[in-house]
Amino acid sequence: MRIMNLPNLHTQLSSADECVRTYSERLEADNAPWPHVSVLLTAYLAWPNNEDRRNSFVASFLAQLGLPSERRANEPAVESRADITFENFGGMKAIASAALDQLSAEISQVQHRWLFVADIFQVIVDMAYDRRAVLRRGPSVSKAIDLCECEHGLPGHSQLRAAWSEFRDVAHLLAASAYLAHDGLAQANAAHKASILKAIWIAPDTVLTLAYGLQEFGLKPRPIQRESPILNPEGLWRLSDSYKPEKPFIVHRRLSDAQLAFLSARRAPKEYIPSAVAEHR
């Protein structure tokens, strides 16, 4: 079992609406109150199974912010025509900046895969909570991937499956961030684009509050013959109970008619595709 090493923010958020409202207000003010938490969250999301990369990103970020590049006052001066010292070339900040640029580029490259994973997990939750959906053996990763591939014109099954495999251990955090980014942006007057990364940096406390409920959902054994949970209990990066709301809640959405039609037809012969589904292909 893996538990995330995060500071306790002592959040008092108690509902999805409150989380979204908080994010919207901070988005308009462009206020990021806890960068030290945001950088840790970003590292977990970008490299859930690569500790070296996580550590390098956090160390580089902190070094760039906090270490002086000039010579310290108590250091002796070097009397030489060629005063070639570590600090003359930027010191630790220069090294940190180069490392951070490289690692930030890696984060840019994975953000589209974050969206795939967030969508897959959110659809699983939506299927579980929408009573109109009649599903043989209940909601599953495979059903969600098929639905995402069909409805949104996303990449093929293998690419979606690969993204899920890579980031499933932080799927609850990605789904929470995507939900917040989408719904929070709708309420804000600021000119921004919906962004998982923006949600993490503007409101890590709200992301963690939303993610706790999704974590609890993902870890419950499925009711059909007590099958394994959606999320892997051993690999999942869990939030501690300090982020548990007083009354835990799970964010979910109503499935669209097209989604319901696809799920109904999923086991039907391939030549039968309802028009509500076909128009999304």
N, C-alpha and C positions, 0 to 999 in steps of 0.2 A: 504494500500500500504506500502511495506517495502523497504527501501533504505539502502544499505550497508554503514556502517560507515568505510570508508577507507580514508587514506591520499591521497591527489592529487599528482600524480607522474609527471604531466605535460608532458605526453608522446607525442612525435611527429611522432609516427609510422603512416603510411598512407596506407599500403597495406598488404595483406596476405604474399606476398613474403618478404617484409621487416621484418615482424614479425618473420617469419621462419628463415631468415638469422640472425637476432639478437639473437634468441634463440640458433642457432647452434654455433655461435661464443662464447657465454657465456658458453655453454655446454663444448666446447673444453677447455676453460680457467678455467672451474669449478668455475665460479664467480657468487655469489648470492648477488646482490647489495642492496636489500631491504628486509632483514629478518623480519622487523617489519610489512611489508605489507603481506609477505608470510604467517606469522603465523596467521594473521587475516583471510586471504583467506582460509587457511586450516581449521580453526575453522568453518567458514561458510559452507564449503563443507561437513565436517564430521558430523556436528550437525545442519542442517538448521532449525530445529524446537525445539531445546533444548538450550535455552539461558544459563542455568546453566553450561552445559558441555562446551559450547563455552567459557564462561568467565573463567572457571577453567583451560582450556587448555592454553589460552593466558596468564593468570596470572602466571601459573606454569612455562611457558616458559620464561617469562620476569624475574621472580624471580630467576630462575636458572642462567640466564645470568648476572643479574645486582646486586644482593644483596650479600654482603660479608658474609662469614660464620665465619670469625674470629671476636673476640671481638673488638669493636670500640675503638679507642685510648682514647677517653674521658670517657669510662666506668670504674668505680672503680673495682679494682681487688678483687676477693673473696678469702680471706685468710682462707682456710679450707683444711683438708686432703681429704675430699670428695668434690672436686670442681665440683659439678654436676650442670652444667649450660646448658641452651638451646644451646648456641653456641658450647659447647664442643662436642655435638652430631651432628654437621653439621648445626645447626640453620635452618633458613628458606630454605636454599638451599636443605637440606636433605628432608624436607617436599615436596618442589617443585619437586624434582627429583622423588620421589615415585609417586606423583600424575601424573607427566608427563609420567612416564613409563606406568601407567595404561591407560591413555588417548591415548598415542601413540599406544598401543596395540589395542585399539578400532579402530583407524584409519587404521591400517593394515588389520583389519577384514572387513572393508567396501570398500576397494579399488577395489575389483573385481566387486562390485555392481556399483561403479562409472563408470566402463567401460561399463556396460550394459546400463546405462542411457545415457552416452555420445554417444554410438552407436545408440540407439533409436532416440535421437534427431537429430543426424547428418543425419540419413537415412530419417527422415521427411523432412529436408532441401533439401537433394539431390532429393527426389521425387518431391518437389515443383519446382526445377530449371531445371530438366531434361525434356525437351519437348517431348522426346520419350515415356515417361510414361503417359499412358492414364488411369486415375484413376476416378472411380465413386465417386463423392463427394470430390475429392481432397485428398491430403496426410492427414494422421491421425496417432495418437498414436497406434491404434490397427493394422493398416497396417504395421507400422514400427516394432512392436513387433513380428507379424507373420513372417515378412521377416527376422528379426534377429534370430529368433528361428530356421527357416528353413536353412538359408544359412550358418550360422556359427556354428551350432551344440550347441548353447547356451542352458542353462537350460530351463525348460518348461515355458509355457506361464504364469503360476501363479507366478513364481519366477521373471520373467522379469517385470511383472505388479507390483509386490510388490516393486521391486527396483525403478521403475518409481515413484510410489506413495511416496516413502520415500525421494527421491532426486530430484523430478521434479522442486522444487523451486530454484534449482541451476543448472539445466540442461544446461543452456547456458554457464555457467562457466566450467562445466565438458566437454562439447563438444569442447569448445575452447582449453582447456588444452590437451585433447586427440589429437586434430588435430595438435597442436603445437608439442606435444611429438612425434607423428608419423612422420610428415614431417620434423621437425627439426633434428631428429635423422638420417634421411636419408642423410642429407647434412653434418652432423658432422663427423669428423674422430675419435672422442673419442669413447672408448669402453663403451657404456652405453646401458641400456635397455629402451625402450619407457615407460615412467611413467608419469601419471598425476601429481603425487606429485612432481616429479623432475621438471616438467614444471612450477609448481606454485612457487617453491623455486628459480629456476634459473632466471625466467623471468616473474614475476607477471604483469609487465607493458604490455607485449605482450599478455598475457592471457586476461587481461582486455580489451585491444583494440579489440581483436577478439570477445570477448564475447558481446561487445556492439552491434555489428551488428546482432548477433544471438538473442540477447534480443529483438531487434526491430522486427525481423522476427517473433519470438514467440508470441509477444503481438498483432500482427495485426489480426483483425477478418478474418476468412477464407472467401474467396470470394463466396463459395457456400452458398447461402441464409444467408450470414452474420453470420455464425456460430461462436461460442465462439473461442477465440484464442487457440493455442496449449498450451501456458503457462498460468497459472492462474494469472491474473492481481493483485489479492489481496494478494496471498501468495508469489509471486516471489520476490527473493532478487534482487532488481534492482541496476544497476550501475547509478551513477549520470551522468549528461551531461558533466561533466569535463573529462570523458573518451571517449567522442564522437570524432571520427576522423574527420578531416576537410571534408573529403568525405567518409562517412560511406560505408562499404562493408560487404558482407556476404560470408563466406567461404562455398563452396559446391563442390561436386565431381560428376563425371559422373557415373551413375549407370552401373553395369556390365550387361552383357547379361543374366546371371543367375538371377539377381535381376529383370530385366524386364520380363523374362519368368515367374518367380514366380508371379509377380503382375498381369500379363495377365491371369494366370491360377487360381488366388485366388478365383474367384467366379465360376470357372468351377467345374463339378462333381469331387469328391475326387479321383475317379479311374483314372482321367486324370492328369498325372504329366509329364510335358515335361522333356526330358532327361537332359537338362541343369540344371534343378532344382533338379531332382532326385539324381544326382551324388553328390550333396552337403548335402544330408540327412545323 
